[in-house]
Amino acid sequence: MQGASTSLAEMDYLACEQRCLEALAIARRRGDWSNYARVLLPLQEARRQRRMIAVEGTIRLGTTDLGEPSAQWLDRFDAGCIVLTHPHDRATSRRLHETARRASRHVEILFCDNAASAKQWTLRTFDGPESEAVIPAPPGPVLDRWLEPQGAAMRDRTAADWFLEACERIGDAVLTGVPQPSGRSGLEALEQCLVAVTDHEILHQTLGRVAREMAVGGTASE
């Protein structure tokens, strides 16, 4: 965690995130729920900063005319957001997400199980628990095109605002699948939720609450 704190102070958010995940795994193996909860604080902050860097970069809402997702998509930018739509699916979304993480990019991926021309978009998770959320489609002028940070379409933050709302919608939907989480089963369910939606702040906070309750309750809470 000393390394994670240093990375956070140096604004190396991807390194901080990785070190926090390693610390979480150690705390979990030891049943050290108090420290587990503490690690979630810098992890949440690193992921929040990662997302904010991404939405300030290139944005793509809809992938109608793009071929198979590949590293070539990511070669366009170091930071950005992509919402995949038909003809792509959950599996291709997951592969692109994994490619971005391996490449240490500030890139956020969402999947909408619909054509980009649909009036309502259906957000679906592509990893972890299956969940969905419906959101009005982005405005037509920002669909199916690469929106560069300095582009006119970004001056009013339309695309970035839509993406951030979509992140919240799918995160909220995943969280509703774990009503009143508590104890080890609740903690494990919330951990899976964070696999599906890595940067949802309320998910991190709820997981921290459950871990602190386990720390107070000891083995009885496990």
C-alpha positions in Angstrom: 0.0 0.0 0.0 3.0 2.3 0.4 3.6 1.8 -3.3 -0.1 2.4 -4.1 0.0 5.7 -2.1 3.1 6.8 -3.9 1.5 6.0 -7.2 -1.6 7.9 -6.3 0.4 11.0 -5.2 2.3 10.8 -8.5 -1.0 10.6 -10.4 0.0 7.2 -11.8 -3.6 5.9 -11.4 -3.2 2.7 -13.3 -0.2 1.6 -11.2 -2.1 2.6 -8.0 -5.1 0.5 -9.1 -2.9 -2.6 -9.7 -1.2 -2.3 -6.4 -4.5 -1.8 -4.6 -5.8 -5.0 -6.2 -2.8 -6.9 -5.1 -3.2 -5.6 -1.5 -6.9 -6.5 -1.6 -6.0 -10.1 -2.5 -3.5 -10.3 0.4 -6.0 -8.8 2.9 -8.7 -11.2 1.7 -6.5 -14.3 2.1 -5.6 -13.2 5.6 -9.2 -12.4 6.5 -8.0 -8.9 7.4 -11.2 -7.1 6.7 -10.2 -3.8 8.4 -7.3 -3.3 6.0 -9.4 -4.7 3.1 -11.8 -1.8 3.7 -9.0 0.7 3.9 -7.5 -0.4 0.6 -10.8 0.3 -1.2 -10.4 4.0 -0.6 -7.4 4.6 -2.8 -8.7 2.0 -5.2 -11.9 3.9 -5.6 -10.0 7.2 -6.1 -7.7 5.7 -8.7 -10.6 4.2 -10.7 -12.5 7.5 -10.5 -9.5 9.4 -11.9 -9.0 6.7 -14.6 -12.6 7.2 -15.7 -12.3 11.1 -15.7 -9.1 10.9 -17.8 -10.9 8.6 -20.2 -13.9 10.9 -20.7 -11.7 13.8 -21.4 -10.2 11.9 -24.3 -11.6 10.5 -27.6 -15.1 9.1 -27.4 -16.9 6.7 -29.7 -20.7 6.1 -29.1 -21.7 3.3 -31.5 -19.6 1.0 -33.6 -21.9 0.2 -36.5 -19.4 0.5 -39.3 -16.3 -0.7 -37.5 -14.7 -4.1 -38.0 -13.7 -6.5 -35.3 -12.4 -4.8 -32.2 -8.6 -4.8 -32.2 -5.6 -3.0 -30.9 -5.9 -0.8 -34.0 -8.9 0.9 -32.4 -6.8 1.7 -29.3 -4.0 3.0 -31.5 -6.0 6.2 -32.1 -5.6 7.5 -28.6 -4.1 6.9 -25.1 -7.3 7.9 -23.3 -10.9 7.6 -24.3 -14.3 5.8 -24.1 -15.9 3.4 -26.5 -19.5 2.2 -26.4 -19.9 -0.9 -28.6 -23.2 -1.5 -30.4 -24.4 -4.0 -33.0 -22.9 -5.8 -34.9 -20.6 -6.3 -31.9 -21.5 -8.3 -28.8 -20.6 -8.9 -25.1 -17.6 -11.2 -26.0 -16.0 -8.7 -28.3 -16.5 -5.9 -25.7 -14.8 -8.0 -23.1 -11.9 -8.7 -25.3 -11.4 -5.0 -26.1 -11.6 -4.2 -22.4 -8.9 -6.8 -21.6 -6.7 -5.5 -24.5 -7.0 -1.9 -23.1 -6.0 -3.1 -19.6 -3.0 -5.1 -20.8 -1.9 -2.0 -22.7 -2.2 0.2 -19.6 -4.6 2.6 -21.3 -7.0 5.0 -19.7 -9.8 3.5 -21.8 -13.4 2.8 -20.6 -15.6 0.2 -22.5 -19.3 -0.2 -22.4 -21.6 -2.5 -24.4 -25.1 -1.7 -25.6 -27.1 -4.6 -27.0 -28.8 -2.7 -29.8 -28.2 -0.9 -33.1 -26.8 2.6 -32.8 -30.0 3.8 -34.6 -32.2 2.6 -31.7 -34.1 5.3 -29.7 -33.4 3.5 -26.4 -30.0 1.8 -25.7 -29.8 -1.3 -23.6 -26.6 -1.4 -21.6 -25.4 -4.9 -20.7 -22.5 -6.0 -18.6 -19.8 -8.1 -20.5 -18.1 -9.6 -17.4 -19.2 -10.7 -14.0 -22.9 -10.9 -13.1 -25.3 -10.3 -16.1 -27.2 -7.1 -15.7 -28.8 -4.5 -18.0 -30.1 -0.9 -17.9 -32.0 1.1 -20.5 -31.0 4.7 -21.3 -32.2 7.1 -24.0 -29.9 7.0 -27.0 -27.2 9.7 -27.4 -28.1 12.6 -29.7 -27.7 11.8 -33.4 -24.7 14.2 -34.1 -22.4 12.2 -31.8 -23.3 8.7 -33.0 -21.0 6.3 -34.8 -18.0 8.7 -35.1 -14.7 9.3 -33.4 -15.1 12.5 -31.2 -11.8 14.1 -30.6 -11.3 16.1 -27.4 -11.1 19.4 -29.3 -14.0 18.6 -31.5 -17.1 20.8 -31.7 -19.3 18.0 -30.4 -17.3 17.9 -27.2 -17.5 21.5 -26.3 -20.9 21.1 -24.6 -19.7 17.8 -23.1 -22.7 16.0 -24.6 -20.9 12.8 -25.4 -18.9 12.7 -22.1 -22.0 13.5 -20.0 -23.9 10.7 -21.8 -21.1 8.2 -21.1 -20.8 9.1 -17.4 -24.6 8.7 -17.0 -24.4 5.3 -18.7 -21.7 4.2 -16.3 -23.9 5.1 -13.4 -27.0 3.4 -14.8 -25.3 0.1 -15.4 -23.5 0.3 -12.0 -26.8 1.0 -10.2 -28.4 -1.9 -12.0 -25.7 -4.3 -11.0 -25.9 -3.2 -7.4 -29.6 -3.8 -7.2 -28.8 -7.5 -7.8 -27.3 -7.7 -4.3 -30.0 -6.4 -1.9 -28.8 -5.7 1.7 -25.4 -7.4 1.3 -23.7 -8.6 4.5 -21.1 -11.1 5.6 -18.9 -13.2 3.4 -21.6 -14.0 0.9 -22.4 -10.3 0.5 -18.8 -9.4 0.2 -18.2 -12.0 -2.5 -21.3 -10.9 -4.4 -20.1 -7.3 -4.3 -16.6 -8.3 -5.5 -18.2 -9.9 -8.6 -20.2 -6.7 -9.1 -16.9 -4.8 -9.3 -15.7 -7.2 -11.9 -18.7 -6.2 -14.0 -18.5 -2.4 -13.3 -15.0 -1.5 -12.1 -15.5 2.2 -11.3 -18.9 2.5 -9.7 -18.3 4.5 -6.5 -21.3 3.3 -4.5 -20.3 -0.3 -5.2 -16.9 0.4 -3.6 -18.5 2.2 -0.7 -20.9 -0.7 -0.1 -18.1 -3.2 -0.2 -16.2 -1.2 2.3 -19.1 -1.1 4.7 -19.6 -4.9 4.5 -15.8 -5.4 5.1 -15.9 -3.1 8.1 -18.9 -4.9 9.6 -17.0 -8.2 9.1 -14.0 -6.7 10.9 -16.1 -5.8 13.9 -18.0 -9.0 13.9 -15.0 -11.3 13.5 -15.5 -14.9 12.4 -19.2 -14.7 13.2 -19.6 -12.4 10.3 -17.8 -14.7 7.9 
